[in-house]
Amino acid sequence: MLDTLWSLVVLFIPTLFWGLVFLISFRREPRQFRNTIWFALFVLTAVGTLTLLALSLSAPSEPVQVALLIALVVLAILAPAAVILFLLINAVIVIRREGLSPSTALPGLLGLGLLAILVLDYLVLRGGTSRWLTYLMVLATLEMLWMVFTFAALLLYSTFYRMLPRKRRYDYIIIHGAGLQGERPTPLLQGRLDKAVQLWERQGRFGALIASGGKGDDEAISESEAMRRYLRDTHGVPDDAILTEDRSTTTFENLTFSKEIMDALNGTGRKAYRAALVTSDYHVFRACEYAHRIRLNADGVGSRTSGYYWPAAFIREFIAISRSHWWPYAVIALPVLIVALAR
């Protein structure tokens, strides 16, 4: 009995460790990228531990164990192919509906990149290639593994973060711009505006709405003005409940310039006011991470995105976040480069 109990304790140590690390980090600040890593490690070790526990308790027969092993091998082989196929199909669907652009081509480019790495791995493992190609394979594979892990971690944690309850009353509800069609908000932006009004009405029409978005070179009016008109004409929001920020061209500027408006009205400090950031669901975590950087006390609220467009949009978010957290890729590359140059 004691041996069994000790075995269970040892089995759960990794899960308890990563769970504790995640809880401490989350408690300090939930809007940081490192939480995605701790949360993924916690979930991964928990699933692994529970799987091992279930297998040990059920004591499956040898044929069942062999079948499970074969299933895992088949899954390991088919999963990359399924992901690549999904990305390529999604790219075709998005491009047909939205037109060809760098953002709509992202799923296809990522799928082709993963396929190229797998082909490179095959060529090197088959033999007869130069040592430089071997080092390139090792580097590309390691970088791909880190990219896939962090992508899954971000997807998992951002979903968890969006599901957290939002029961506060917000002094300000910031709405992030998302392009115009003529002088009207795009359907994507309309979804954000509708979600903001829903939140505003749910808290008894308390607080002010901040329409944040500047004017592009090809736009007749600023995004903030188009958003103000939509809020007024479609939802009947009075003008005195709408503030406009018309200088921003990026997410970071949306938050920075909106914060300047709120600071001017309420003063600075964490307890001076509380804000909600309303944006598309795929964009919530990055907006909240930026808010943390500029010391903006705010929660993220996401509006629904069309299913066909979501993968391309989330990949774009992942790339933007990865650019801000590039150093692990450099750490991975450094020892490979040192070994390659030393030989």
C-alpha positions in Angstrom: 0.0 0.0 0.0 2.8 2.4 0.9 4.7 1.5 -2.2 1.6 2.3 -4.3 1.0 5.6 -2.6 4.6 6.6 -3.0 4.5 5.7 -6.7 1.4 7.9 -7.1 3.2 10.8 -5.4 6.2 10.5 -7.6 4.0 10.2 -10.7 2.2 13.4 -9.9 5.3 15.5 -9.0 5.8 17.0 -12.5 2.1 17.9 -12.7 2.1 19.5 -9.3 5.4 21.4 -10.0 4.2 22.9 -13.3 0.8 23.6 -11.8 2.3 25.5 -9.0 4.6 27.5 -11.3 1.7 28.4 -13.5 -0.5 29.4 -10.5 2.2 31.7 -9.1 2.9 33.3 -12.4 -0.8 33.7 -13.3 -1.5 35.2 -9.9 1.2 37.8 -10.4 0.1 38.7 -13.9 -2.2 36.7 -16.2 -1.3 38.7 -19.3 2.3 37.5 -19.9 3.5 35.1 -22.6 5.4 32.9 -20.1 2.0 31.8 -18.7 1.3 30.0 -22.0 4.4 27.9 -21.5 3.7 27.0 -17.9 0.1 26.2 -18.6 1.0 24.0 -21.6 3.6 22.1 -19.5 1.0 21.7 -16.7 -1.6 20.3 -19.1 0.9 18.1 -20.9 2.2 16.5 -17.7 -1.3 16.2 -16.3 -2.6 14.3 -19.4 0.5 12.1 -19.4 0.2 11.4 -15.7 -3.5 10.5 -15.9 -2.8 8.3 -19.0 -0.1 6.4 -17.2 -2.3 6.1 -14.1 -5.2 4.8 -16.1 -3.0 2.2 -17.8 -1.5 1.0 -14.6 -4.9 0.7 -12.9 -6.6 -1.1 -15.8 -3.6 -3.3 -16.5 -4.4 -3.9 -20.1 -3.5 -7.2 -21.7 -0.4 -7.4 -24.0 -2.4 -7.3 -27.2 -4.1 -4.1 -26.0 -0.7 -2.6 -25.1 0.6 -3.4 -28.6 -2.5 -1.9 -30.2 -2.1 1.3 -28.2 1.6 1.6 -29.2 0.7 1.1 -32.8 -2.0 3.7 -32.5 0.5 6.2 -31.0 3.0 5.6 -33.8 0.3 6.0 -36.5 -0.9 9.2 -34.8 2.7 10.6 -34.7 3.0 9.9 -38.4 -0.4 11.1 -39.6 -0.7 14.2 -37.3 1.9 16.3 -39.2 0.4 15.3 -42.5 -3.1 16.2 -41.3 -1.9 19.6 -40.0 -0.2 20.4 -43.3 -3.2 19.3 -45.3 -5.5 21.4 -43.1 -3.4 24.5 -43.5 -3.2 24.2 -47.3 -7.0 23.6 -47.6 -7.7 26.6 -45.3 -5.4 28.8 -47.3 -7.4 28.0 -50.5 -10.7 28.7 -48.7 -9.6 32.0 -47.2 -8.0 33.3 -50.5 -11.2 32.4 -52.4 -13.4 34.4 -49.9 -11.0 37.2 -49.0 -8.7 37.5 -51.9 -4.9 36.9 -52.0 -2.9 38.9 -49.5 0.1 38.2 -47.2 -2.3 37.6 -44.3 -4.6 35.2 -46.2 -1.6 33.3 -47.6 -0.2 32.6 -44.1 -1.8 29.2 -43.6 -0.5 28.0 -47.0 3.0 29.4 -46.4 3.2 27.8 -43.0 2.0 24.4 -44.4 4.5 24.6 -47.2 7.2 25.5 -44.7 6.4 22.5 -42.5 6.3 20.2 -45.5 9.8 21.5 -46.6 11.3 20.7 -43.2 9.8 17.2 -43.3 11.3 16.7 -46.8 14.6 18.0 -45.6 14.5 15.6 -42.7 13.8 12.7 -45.1 16.7 13.6 -47.4 19.2 13.8 -44.6 18.1 10.6 -42.9 18.3 8.8 -46.2 22.0 9.7 -46.3 24.3 11.0 -48.9 23.9 14.7 -48.0 26.6 17.2 -46.9 27.2 17.9 -43.2 26.0 21.5 -43.7 22.6 20.1 -44.9 22.6 17.9 -41.8 23.2 20.9 -39.5 20.5 22.7 -41.4 18.1 19.8 -40.8 18.9 19.7 -37.1 18.4 23.5 -36.7 15.2 23.6 -38.8 13.7 20.6 -36.9 14.5 22.0 -33.5 13.1 25.4 -34.4 10.0 23.8 -35.8 9.5 21.8 -32.6 9.7 24.9 -30.5 7.4 26.8 -32.9 4.8 24.0 -32.8 5.0 23.7 -29.0 4.6 27.5 -28.5 1.8 27.7 -31.1 -0.1 25.0 -29.3 0.6 26.6 -25.9 -0.6 30.0 -27.1 -3.7 28.5 -28.6 -4.5 26.6 -25.4 -3.8 29.5 -23.0 -5.5 32.2 -25.1 -8.6 30.0 -25.2 -8.4 29.6 -21.4 -7.8 33.3 -20.9 -10.8 34.3 -23.0 -13.0 31.9 -20.9 -12.2 33.6 -17.6 -15.3 35.4 -16.1 -15.6 39.1 -16.8 -18.0 40.4 -14.1 -16.5 43.8 -13.4 -17.9 47.2 -14.3 -15.6 49.0 -16.6 -15.0 52.7 -16.7 -14.0 52.5 -20.3 -14.5 50.0 -23.1 -11.8 50.3 -25.8 -12.8 49.1 -29.3 -9.9 48.2 -31.6 -10.2 49.3 -35.2 -10.2 46.7 -38.0 -10.5 48.4 -41.4 -13.3 50.1 -43.3 -15.4 49.4 -46.4 -15.9 52.9 -47.8 -17.0 54.8 -44.7 -18.5 51.8 -42.9 -16.9 49.3 -40.6 -15.9 46.0 -42.0 -18.0 43.0 -40.8 -15.0 42.1 -38.6 -15.1 45.5 -37.0 -18.9 45.5 -36.7 -18.6 42.3 -34.6 -16.2 44.1 -32.3 -18.6 47.1 -32.0 -21.6 44.9 -31.4 -19.7 43.0 -28.6 -18.7 46.3 -27.0 -22.3 47.6 -27.0 -23.4 44.2 -25.5 -20.9 44.6 -22.7 -21.8 48.3 -22.2 -25.5 47.5 -21.9 -24.9 44.5 -19.6 -23.3 46.8 -17.1 -26.2 49.2 -17.2 -24.8 51.5 -19.9 -22.1 52.5 -17.4 -18.8 54.0 -18.6 -17.7 55.3 -21.9 -16.9 53.6 -25.2 -13.5 54.5 -26.8 -13.5 54.0 -30.6 -9.8 53.6 -31.4 -8.5 53.7 -35.0 -6.7 56.2 -37.2 -7.1 57.1 -40.9 -5.3 55.1 -43.5 -4.0 56.6 -46.7 -6.8 55.0 -48.7 -9.6 55.8 -46.3 -11.9 58.8 -46.6 -12.5 59.0 -42.8 -10.8 57.7 -39.7 -11.8 54.3 -38.3 -12.8 56.0 -35.1 -15.2 58.3 -36.9 -16.8 55.4 -38.8 -17.0 53.5 -35.5 -18.7 56.4 -33.7 -21.3 56.7 -36.5 -22.0 53.0 -36.3 -22.4 53.1 -32.5 -24.7 56.1 -32.8 -26.8 55.1 -35.8 -27.0 51.3 -35.4 -27.1 51.0 -31.6 -28.4 54.4 -30.5 -25.3 55.1 -28.3 -25.4 58.8 -27.4 -22.5 60.9 -28.5 -21.5 61.8 -24.9 -20.9 58.1 -24.2 -18.4 57.8 -27.1 -14.8 59.0 -27.1 -12.7 58.8 -30.2 -8.9 58.1 -30.7 -8.0 58.8 -34.3 -4.1 58.7 -34.3 -3.4 55.0 -34.0 -2.3 52.6 -36.8 -1.3 49.6 -34.8 -2.6 47.6 -31.8 0.1 49.0 -29.6 -0.8 52.6 -30.6 -4.5 51.8 -30.0 -3.7 51.1 -26.4 -1.1 53.8 -25.9 -3.2 56.6 -27.3 -6.4 55.4 -25.6 -4.5 55.2 -22.3 -3.5 58.8 -22.8 -7.1 59.8 -23.1 -8.1 57.9 -20.0 -5.1 59.2 -18.0 -6.1 62.7 -18.9 -9.6 62.2 -17.6 -9.0 60.1 -14.6 -5.3 60.4 -13.7 -2.7 57.6 -13.7 -2.3 54.6 -11.4 -3.6 51.1 -11.4 -6.7 52.0 -9.4 -7.6 55.2 -11.3 -9.9 53.4 -13.7 -10.5 50.0 -15.2 -10.9 49.3 -18.9 -12.0 46.5 -21.2 -10.3 45.8 -24.5 -12.9 44.6 -27.1 -11.3 43.0 -30.1 -11.6 39.8 -32.1 -11.3 36.6 -30.1 -8.0 35.6 -31.8 -6.5 39.0 -31.0 -7.4 39.2 -27.3 -4.2 37.8 -25.7 -1.8 40.0 -27.7 -3.8 43.1 -26.9 -3.8 42.2 -23.3 0.0 41.5 -23.3 0.5 45.0 -24.8 -1.7 46.5 -22.2 0.4 44.9 -19.5 3.6 46.4 -21.1 2.2 50.0 -20.9 0.7 49.4 -17.4 -2.9 49.6 -18.5 -5.3 47.9 -16.1 -7.6 46.2 -18.5 -9.3 42.9 -19.3 -9.7 41.4 -22.8 -13.1 40.6 -24.3 -13.3 38.8 -27.7 -15.9 39.0 -30.4 -16.5 35.9 -32.6 -14.5 35.4 -35.8 -15.7 33.4 -38.8 -14.4 29.9 -38.6 -12.8 29.9 -42.0 -10.8 33.1 -41.3 -9.8 32.1 -37.7 -6.7 30.0 -38.6 -5.1 32.7 -40.8 -5.8 35.4 -38.2 -4.4 33.3 -35.3 -1.3 32.5 -37.3 -0.8 36.2 -37.8 -1.1 36.8 -34.1 1.3 34.0 -33.3 3.9 35.5 -35.7 3.5 39.0 -34.1 3.9 37.5 -30.6 6.8 35.4 -31.6 8.6 38.5 -32.9 8.3 40.0 -29.5 9.7 36.7 -27.9 12.4 35.8 -30.4 15.2 34.9 -28.0 14.3 31.2 -27.5 14.8 30.7 -31.2 18.3 32.3 -30.9 19.1 30.1 -27.9 18.1 27.0 -29.9 20.2 28.1 -32.9 23.3 29.1 -30.9 24.7 25.6 -29.9 23.9 24.2 -33.4 25.9 27.1 -35.0 28.7 26.7 -32.6 29.1 23.0 -33.3 28.8 23.5 -37.1 31.5 26.2 -37.1 33.8 24.3 -34.7 34.0 21.2 -36.9 
